[in-house]
């Protein structure tokens, strides 16, 4: 197996340019379920997409994005960066449309999975997420549940993990490619990782599976 067959590099766009930083549809990755994209928007940009037989979560790592959800424009993200408070996330079900007039530069992480479920679009705000501490010693980290297993989605679960410098972000070692509950769940997972402030790491994890969250 060559590097080109299993390694996908993000695009190295100049800071002032808009565009896709990562384009990884499940067909290209040879995955059964999950597609993953990261795009940058500049002030004045408008990003529009329509889901057909898919559901998606749009996680706004920072800055100010606005979208229409049928009852007027809604802010999606106000934090300066990923370490400045809890996230905003937009959940869109099958057949939904996401228009997004852009006010400031931001990057959007998007995860899609196949779905035909007739559900409602939802905006998850910092007041909606649940934060907890997990692990101990050098395996301690802060878990922020964004789309929990009880959230009215078809397949998606989304979390953010804040890990202090020097700590393990996922312990003990584990896998999730076999359906053997409650010992193990068969889940697909994509994670974006950002480092900052010299002492912390944030990972935004998008999981598709049987709506049972794994322990991290």
Secondary structure, 3 states (H helix, E strand, C coil): CCHHHHCCCCCCCCCCCCEEEEEECHHHHCCCCCEEEEEEECCCCEEEEECCCEEEEEEECCCCEEEECCCCEEEECCCCCCCCCCCEEEEECCCCEEEEEECCCEEEEEEEEECCCCCCCEEECCCCCEEEEECCHHHCEEEEEEECCCCCCCCEEEEEEEEECCCCCCCCCCCCCCCECCCECCCEEEEEEEEECCCEEEEEEEEECCCCCCCC
